[in-house]
Every structure is written in C-alpha cells, then in structure tokens.
Amino acid sequence: MELISGWRTWWKQISTWMVAAGSSIVAFAPELMEIWRSLPIEVQASFPVEWIRAFGLSLVIASIPAKLIRQRKLYEQAQDDLYAE
C-alpha cells in the first residue's frame, strides 16, 4: 500500500471540512436541538427543524464531488512533494 501524492494536505481540503461539519451536525443533532429551542420564536419560524439534519447530510453528500475539484494551491503543493521525493 502506498500513500498518494499530496496526502499531507488532507486536512486543508474542502471535502475534508465538509465531511467533518456535516457529520458533526448529524451526530450532535440532540445537542443542536437544545440550542434550537433556545432561539427566539421568530428564528425558529424561519425554517423547519428538519432542515438542520438535512443540511448536515447534504454537506456529507456534497463532499464527494467536492473531492474531485482541484484546489490549485494544494495541487501545486502535492506536485512539489511528488518531485521532492
């Protein structure tokens, strides 16, 4: 097994942040509900509570195609790492 070039930049990638945020929203849904209940009624009325979990899931799902988008600076860093080896 061999690591891919640019593996050192995994934590800078947009897809990594999207998965982390989305899974945190889904995993901590009960705690988020407590925060939700403490918000003013006007804010709660602006969108349904189900949207919180749907937003988290959509971030996780959107991270898959986000992995395919080349982030120029990270790509250049990966190329530099590849030629430095």
C-alpha positions, 0 to 999 in steps of 0.5 A: 500500500502506498500513500498518494501524492499530496496526502499531507494536505488532507486536512486543508481540503474542502471535502475534508471540512465538509465531511467533518461539519456535516457529520458533526451536525448529524451526530450532535443533532440532540445537542443542536436541538437544545440550542434550537429551542433556545432561539427566539420564536421568530428564528425558529419560524424561519425554517423547519427543524428538519432542515438542520439534519438535512443540511448536515447530510447534504454537506456529507453528500456534497463532499464527494464531488467536492473531492474531485475539484482541484484546489490549485494551491494544494495541487501545486503543493502535492506536485512539489512533494511528488518531485521532492521525493 
